[in-house]
């Protein structure tokens, strides 16, 4: 595909999953584009921080893509695995799990030095009041891993929070915009990026920094945060007024496809959906679906965390699930009693305190 060429796809209507098993299957279904990449990609794949909210579905998607490609490639999932259920789920798919504390440079030595790395380890929730641990996990762990996997290609999960908050009429932050993080969480995430950038230059390690804004998997995400308030007859906090979302299955797919775009020095890629969504408009739409009244706590600000992911769309195609479909699916999931993870995104926060 030549520079500037964009791929466009047409997707069918997605039926809201009836249960978590169906949801997990949807979140981990690889695209044909990803299956083809697995046929061409050299080496095994390791997911660091694989037992988190996104890590499980990304690891399973990787394994499914490998199997559909008909190639021999080992998928390793690395985590402390404090939640044994996650480890059992991964192993049921044939993924090789490794329990490891990435802060421990001795423990890291038991991880195979694979050619392909998805770095998902880090900390967000609970930063306020526990800042030293956040900095250790978001700065020291990257240094340990970047030094150990210096011969690999590495896709590093980061966040759109490293950018400044912007007005909706800007269209969102672009990869060329200078970071301007607010608060210690976002600052520590920029530190993670800078550490990987340093090792990318020092050791010629191929790195891509993936700045993701708000993955949605129906059990958590901005839409869940809004929808559950409406369902429980609680007011919705308007916060920054606008936000981005992307189906987590699409975010997983983009992250794996990004392995072919790593470089030295490190490159940057924004990942999110196509739309800049209004909190008030989305809440009104969800309220109409649920047939519930909507109330607001008016905290409108004129700036939000917003990303422009047009570069990713040109590289890999547009997301398979539209924002409108996600709004409908989220409302239906909550109405049917679908479980939530009780992990709020804090999308309404604009002072950096998570």
N, C-alpha and C positions, 0 to 999 in steps of 0.2 A: 504494500500500500504506500503510495507516494505521500510526500509531505502535504499536509493540508486537506487530504482526502478524508471524508467522513463516512462511516458505515451506518446505515439505517436499517432497522428491523421492524416488522410488524408482529405484534404479539396478541394472542387470544386472551379473552376474558379469564381472569383467575378466580376460581371458586374459593371462598373462604374455607380453610381447613376446619374439620369438625373436632379435632383433638390435637394434642401435642405431638403425637406420632406423625400425623399427616403434616403438621407444621414443620417438623424437623426434616421430613423428606423434601418438602418444597424449598426450604432454606439451603439444603445441601445438594440440589440438583445442578450439575454442571452444564454449562452451555456447550454447544458443539465446537465453538471457537476454543474453549478451554480444553476439551478433549483432544483437539488437533494439536494444541500447544504441548500437551503431555507426550504426544508421539514424537515431537521434535526436541523437547527439553532434555538436556543431558543431566544425569545425576539424580540422586535421591533428594527428598524434601523433608525439612524439619520445621515444625511450627513451635516457636518458643512462646510460652504463655497460652497453651492450648486449652486450658480448662476454664477460660473466661467466658463472658457472654457471647462473644463472636467466635472464639477459638474452636469450640466444639463443632459448630456447623461448617466452619472453614476447613478443619481437618478432615471431616467426613466428605465434604465436597471434593477435596483433593484426592482422597482414596477412591471415590466413585469415578472421578475423571481418569485416574490411572487405569482402573479396571476396564472402563469403557474404551480406552485407547488401546487396550490389549498389549501393554508394555510392562516390563518388569522394573518396578521402581518402588523403593521402600518409603513409606510415609511415617515419620517419627513425630510424636506429640510429647512435648516437654512441659512440665508444670510441677509445682510442689504437690499437686493433687490432694489438697486438704479435703476436697469433695470426692469420695471414692466412686460415687455414681457416675460422674463424668468419665473417669478412667475406664470403668466397665463398659460404658457406651462406646467409647473409642475402640477398645480392644475387640468388641463384638463385630466391628467392621474390618478387623484385620490390621488396624493401625498399631504400631509398636510404641508403647508408652514408656517414658523415662521420668522418674521422680527426681527433681533437681531444684535446689535453691540457687538461682542465677546470681545471687549476691556472693556466693561462695566460689572462689576461683578454683578450688580443689575439686568440688563437685562437678563443675562444668566439664572437667576432663573426661567424664564418663559419657558425654554426648558425642556421637559420631560427627566428624567434620564433613558434613554433606555439602554438596555444591549449591543447594538452594535453601534459603532461610526466609521464613516469614516471622518477623519479630513483632509480637503482640504483647509482650510483658510490659507492665507499668501500673500506675496507681492514679486514681482520680478521686473517687468518693472517700470522704473522711480526711481530706487533706488539711482542712482547717483544724488546728489543734494538734496536728501530728505532722507538721511540715518536714522535720528531719527525715522521717521514714519515706515520705513522698519524694524528697530529693535523692535519697539513696536509691530508691527503686527506679526513678526516672532519669538518673544521671550516672550512678555508679554501675548499675546493671548493664546499661548500654556499653560502657567502657569495657567491662568484662567480656561481653559477647562480641563486640566489634573486634577486639584483639584476638579472641579465640577463633572466630570465623573469618579471618582476614582473606582467606582464599575463596570465599563463597560469593554468590550474588545474594543481596539482602534487600527485601522489601520491608521497610520499617513503618509500622502504624504510628501515625501522629494524629494531630487534631487541628481543625480549623480555628481553634481557640488561640493559636499562636499569632493569628492576624489581629489587627485592630477591629473593634466593633465598627460596623459601617452602616450607612443608610441604605434602605432598600433600593432607591433609585440608582445606586452605583452598579447594581447587578451582581454584587458580591465580590469578595476578594479574589484576585488572580494570583497565579504562581509567581508572577514577577513583582508582586507587592511585598514591601519589606515587612517582616514580622514586627508586631508591637504588642506583646502579650500583657494581659492585665491579671495581676494576682500570681501567687506562688505556684499554683497548679500549672497555669499556662506557661509561666517562666521556666518551670522544670521541664516541661515538654519541649520548649525551644532548646533547652540545654541538651536534652536527649538527641535532638536533631543535630546540634552542633558537634556533639561527641561523635556521632556516626559520620558527619561530614569530615571531621578531622582524620579519622581512621581511613576514610575513603581516599583522602589525599595522601596520607602517610604510607598506606600499604597498597594503594591502587585497588582497593576493594570496591566492587560494583554495588552501588547503593541507590535505592529510590525511597524518598520520604513521602509517605501517603497521608495527606491531610484530609481526614474524614470528618464529615459533619452529619451526625445523627442517623445511624442505622436503625431500622425498624424491623422487629421480628414478631410483633403483635403482643408478646409478653412484656415488652418494655419499649421505650422510645418516646419521642415527643408526642406522637399521636395517642399512645396509651396514657401518658400523663394528662392530656387534655380530656380524653374520652372517659376515663375513670372518674374524673371530677364531675363531669356532666351526669354520668350514670348514678353517682352517689349524691346528686343534688347539692354539690359543693361548687363554690365559685371558681372560675378559671382565672389564673393569674396571667395577665397579658404580657408582662415582662417587656422584652425588646420589641414586641409587635410582629416580627417576622422570623421565619426559620426555614432551614432546608431539611429534607429527609430523603432517605434512599432505602429501598428494600434491602434487607441484610443479605439476601441471596445474591443480589447484584453487587453489593459491596465486596462480598467474598470473591465473586467471579473477577471483578476488576483487580483485586489485590493479587490474585494468582496470575492473571494475565500480565500484570506489571513486572513479573520476574524477567520478562524479555526486554524490559526498558531500563533496567538498572545500568548505572554508569559510574565512572570515576573521572572527575569529581561527581559527588552525589547529585541526582536530579530530584525535582519536586513535582508531585501531581496531586491536584485536588480531586476528591471523590465525594460526590453527593448527587442528589436528584436534579431534574431539569428546572424545577419551579422554586420561586421565592414565595413562600406561603404566609398568609396573614393569620395570626392566632385567632382573631375575631371571626374571620370568614370560615376557617376550618372548624372552629367550635360551633358556629351556626349550622354548618353542614352536618356535623356529627349529631347535633341536637335534633335536627330534622329527621335524620335516619332513626335515631333512638326514640323520637317523639317525646323528647324531654325539654323543659325550659333551660335556657342557658343564662347564667349570671357571671359577671366579671368582677375581679378586683382590678381596678384601673391603675396600672403601673406602666402606662405607655411611655417608652423612651424612643428616641429617634434613631437609635443604632442597635444593631444585632450582630451575632456571629453568622455571617453569610458567605458562602463560597460560590465561585463560578467554576464549574467542572467541564466547560466546553472542550478543553483540551483532551480530557479522558474520553469524551463522547467521540471525538475525531479519531482517537487511537483505537478504541475498542467497541464503539457503538453506543447507542442510547440505552438507558435502563430498560429492563424487560417489564417492569411493573410501574405504572404511572402513579403520580401522587393521588389522583382521584380514586384509583382502585385501592390504594393503601388506606385512604380515609374510610371508604366503605368497608373494607375487610376488618379494619380495626374496630369500627363501631359494631359490626356483626360479631366479632370475637368476644367483645365485652358483654354484649347482650346475651350471648349464649352461655355465659359463665366461664369463659376462658381464663385460665390462670395468669396472674401477673407475677413478676419477679420481685416486686417491691424495691426496684432500683431506679429511682427517678433520675432523669437526665439533667435536671436543674437548668433547662434551656432558658428559663426566664432570668437567670442570674447574669448581671452585667458588671459586677464588681470583682469577679475572679475568685470569690470565696465558695469553694465546693466542699 
